[in-house]
């Protein structure tokens, strides 16, 4: 179509079944390849949805700087969508996050403000203070904007229902803002799909599983609803990293550490469920934004 833009390429991502990492007697494990979105992560969905809703409602003005707190993927998506639509952007991000993410954001002209790595929520406190200037900033607010879960309700959740004909025994995703889990869980529930919803988090607040939130009591995303979750489980950095490396070497899937975490748990669920069942996990982003980290270090 002649008038197609890069934003039209967001969503409708494929499901890929693991071939070598599952064993006889296990359930089938599928990855929802959110890394196929234009910037390489699931965050393209929510940024496009929230920005276009704000434009329709007149809350986002041409002079606004679009801002948010991000460990990287939302910031990258903001940079891309803002550049297409002609807005400026500013992202607050902890200094501990990978340098590749900064370079990608800057390629789209995004201003980056780094915050302390001592507090996993430092970037959230910083953006909330800056966003009080509503004349200057449009605060995307991925942690609190209901457009986050709605993007996944109408997008990711709806796609999964069609791709698996409503047959998904367990759904596994990481906890970041919670939007993906909330949106998919709500859509499944409304469709009468009684899938087990498993939320994956790091096992400590200084984890290197970028993009996922460790629930230490200091912060709970406003859109989070624990009642929609069947089980919340913790995964170590070591298990997540090794599984991400295995995905590259055994399945040809070059992914980030959060995908390693969700896949590790999906394999555990597949062992528990047994043959004939279906487990779907989220492949949240691509691996190239982790090349400077220990995930793909040489040696």
C-alpha positions in Angstrom: 0.0 0.0 0.0 1.5 3.3 -1.1 0.5 5.3 2.0 1.8 2.7 4.6 4.1 4.1 7.2 6.4 2.4 9.7 3.7 2.8 12.4 1.5 0.5 10.4 4.1 -2.3 10.9 3.4 -2.4 14.6 1.6 -5.5 15.9 0.5 -8.7 14.2 3.7 -10.4 15.4 4.2 -14.2 14.7 4.2 -17.1 17.1 7.2 -19.4 16.8 7.3 -22.9 18.4 10.5 -24.0 20.1 12.0 -27.0 18.3 15.1 -28.1 20.2 14.7 -26.7 23.8 11.6 -28.8 24.6 11.9 -32.5 25.4 9.6 -35.5 24.8 6.6 -35.4 27.1 6.6 -31.6 27.5 3.9 -29.2 26.4 4.5 -27.2 23.2 6.1 -23.9 23.9 5.5 -20.9 21.6 7.1 -17.5 21.7 5.1 -14.4 20.7 7.8 -12.6 18.7 7.4 -9.0 19.9 10.9 -8.4 18.7 9.4 -8.3 15.2 7.9 -4.8 15.9 9.7 -2.0 14.1 12.0 -0.9 17.0 12.4 -4.5 18.1 10.2 -4.6 21.2 6.6 -4.9 22.5 6.7 -1.3 23.6 5.9 0.0 20.1 2.3 -1.1 20.7 1.7 1.0 23.8 3.6 4.1 22.7 1.6 4.3 19.4 -1.7 3.6 21.2 -1.2 6.2 24.0 0.1 8.9 21.7 -2.6 8.5 19.1 -5.4 8.5 21.8 -3.9 11.6 23.3 -3.9 13.3 19.8 -7.5 12.4 19.3 -8.5 13.8 22.6 -6.5 17.0 22.2 -4.2 16.3 25.2 -1.0 16.1 23.2 -0.1 19.4 21.5 2.4 20.1 18.7 4.7 22.0 21.1 4.8 19.2 23.8 7.9 17.2 24.5 6.9 13.6 25.0 8.5 12.2 28.1 8.5 9.1 30.2 10.6 6.9 32.5 12.1 3.8 30.8 14.7 1.1 31.2 15.2 1.5 27.4 12.5 -0.2 25.2 9.7 2.3 25.8 12.2 5.1 25.3 13.3 3.6 22.0 9.7 3.3 20.9 8.9 6.9 22.0 11.9 8.1 20.0 10.7 6.4 16.8 7.0 7.3 17.1 7.8 10.9 18.1 10.2 11.3 15.1 7.6 10.0 12.7 4.9 12.4 14.1 7.2 15.4 14.5 7.4 15.7 18.3 10.5 16.1 20.5 11.1 13.5 23.2 12.9 13.1 26.5 13.5 9.9 28.4 14.6 9.4 32.0 16.6 6.1 32.4 18.8 4.6 35.1 22.5 4.9 34.4 22.9 1.1 34.7 21.1 0.3 31.5 22.9 -0.8 28.4 24.7 1.8 26.3 23.2 0.4 23.1 19.8 1.7 24.2 21.1 5.2 24.6 22.6 5.1 21.2 19.4 3.9 19.5 17.3 6.6 21.3 19.8 9.3 20.3 19.6 8.1 16.7 15.9 9.3 16.8 16.9 12.6 18.4 15.7 11.7 21.9 17.1 13.6 24.9 18.2 11.2 27.6 18.5 12.0 31.3 20.3 9.4 33.3 19.4 8.7 36.9 21.1 6.8 39.7 21.3 3.1 39.5 21.2 2.7 43.3 17.4 2.9 43.2 15.5 0.8 40.5 12.8 3.4 40.5 14.9 6.6 40.3 13.9 7.3 36.8 10.2 7.2 37.7 10.6 9.7 40.6 12.6 12.0 38.2 10.1 12.0 35.4 7.2 12.5 37.7 8.8 15.7 39.1 9.6 17.0 35.6 6.1 16.2 34.2 4.5 18.6 36.7 5.3 21.2 34.0 2.3 20.2 31.8 2.9 23.2 29.5 6.2 21.8 28.4 5.7 18.0 28.6 3.2 15.4 27.6 3.8 12.6 30.1 3.2 9.2 28.5 3.1 7.6 31.9 3.4 3.9 30.8 3.2 2.8 34.5 -0.1 4.5 35.1 -1.8 5.2 31.8 -4.7 2.6 31.1 -3.8 2.9 27.4 -0.9 0.6 28.2 -3.0 -2.4 29.0 -5.6 -1.4 26.4 -3.0 -1.6 23.7 -2.4 -5.2 24.7 -6.1 -6.0 25.2 -7.0 -4.9 21.6 -3.6 -5.9 20.1 -1.5 -8.7 21.7 -4.4 -10.5 23.5 -6.7 -10.4 20.5 -3.9 -11.7 18.2 -3.1 -14.6 20.5 -6.8 -15.7 20.6 -6.8 -15.9 16.8 -3.4 -17.5 16.5 -4.1 -20.3 18.8 -7.9 -20.5 18.3 -8.4 -19.6 22.0 -6.4 -22.6 23.2 -3.6 -21.5 25.5 -3.1 -23.4 28.7 -0.5 -21.1 30.2 0.6 -17.6 29.3 4.0 -16.4 30.6 5.2 -12.8 30.5 7.5 -10.5 32.5 6.4 -7.9 34.9 7.6 -4.4 33.8 4.8 -1.9 33.9 2.3 -4.8 34.0 0.4 -3.6 31.0 1.0 -6.6 28.8 -0.1 -9.1 31.5 -3.1 -7.0 32.5 -4.3 -6.5 28.9 -3.8 -10.1 27.8 -5.4 -11.4 31.0 -8.4 -9.2 30.6 -8.9 -10.1 27.0 -8.6 -13.9 27.7 -11.1 -13.5 30.5 -13.6 -11.7 28.4 -13.3 -14.4 25.7 -13.8 -17.1 28.3 -10.3 -18.5 27.9 -9.3 -19.9 31.3 -5.5 -19.7 30.8 -3.1 -19.8 33.7 -1.4 -16.3 33.7 2.2 -16.4 35.1 4.0 -13.2 35.8 7.9 -13.3 35.9 10.0 -10.9 37.9 13.7 -10.8 38.8 14.7 -12.3 42.2 16.4 -9.1 43.4 16.1 -5.3 43.0 19.6 -5.0 41.4 18.9 -7.6 38.8 20.4 -7.2 35.3 17.1 -8.4 33.7 16.5 -5.1 32.1 12.8 -4.0 31.7 11.5 -6.2 34.5 10.4 -5.1 37.9 11.3 -6.8 41.2 8.4 -6.3 43.6 10.3 -5.1 46.7 7.4 -3.0 48.1 9.0 0.3 47.0 6.8 0.8 43.9 3.8 -1.0 42.4 2.7 0.2 38.9 -0.8 1.9 39.2 -2.2 -0.3 36.4 -1.2 -3.5 38.2 -4.0 -5.8 39.3 -2.8 -8.8 41.2 -6.2 -10.5 41.0 -5.6 -11.2 37.3 -2.4 -13.2 37.9 -2.4 -16.9 38.6 1.1 -16.9 40.0 4.0 -14.5 40.3 7.4 -16.2 40.1 11.0 -15.0 40.5 13.8 -15.9 38.1 17.6 -15.4 38.7 19.9 -13.5 36.4 21.9 -16.6 35.8 18.8 -18.7 34.6 17.6 -15.9 32.4 21.0 -15.3 30.8 21.7 -18.9 30.1 18.3 -19.4 28.6 18.7 -16.4 26.3 22.0 -17.8 25.1 20.4 -21.2 24.5 17.7 -19.5 22.5 20.3 -18.1 20.2 22.4 -21.3 19.9 19.6 -23.8 19.7 16.6 -22.0 18.2 18.2 -19.2 16.3 16.3 -16.6 18.3 18.5 -13.6 19.2 16.8 -12.0 22.2 17.3 -10.0 25.3 17.6 -11.3 28.9 13.9 -10.7 29.7 13.0 -13.2 27.0 15.4 -15.6 28.6 13.5 -15.2 31.9 10.1 -15.8 30.4 11.3 -18.7 28.3 13.0 -20.3 31.3 9.7 -20.2 33.2 7.7 -21.3 30.1 9.9 -24.4 29.9 9.2 -25.2 33.6 5.5 -24.8 32.9 5.8 -27.1 29.9 7.4 -29.8 32.0 4.6 -29.5 34.6 1.7 -29.5 32.1 3.0 -32.4 29.9 2.3 -33.4 26.3 -0.7 -32.0 24.5 -0.8 -28.7 26.3 0.2 -25.2 25.0 2.4 -22.7 26.7 2.9 -19.2 25.2 5.6 -16.8 26.4 6.6 -13.3 25.3 9.8 -12.7 23.4 10.0 -9.0 24.4 12.9 -7.6 22.5 16.0 -8.3 20.3 19.5 -9.1 21.5 21.6 -6.5 19.8 20.8 -3.9 22.6 22.6 -6.1 25.1 25.9 -6.7 23.2 27.9 -4.5 25.7 26.5 -6.5 28.7 27.6 -9.8 30.3 24.8 -11.5 28.4 26.9 -11.9 25.3 30.3 -11.2 26.6 33.2 -13.2 25.0 35.3 -15.6 27.0 
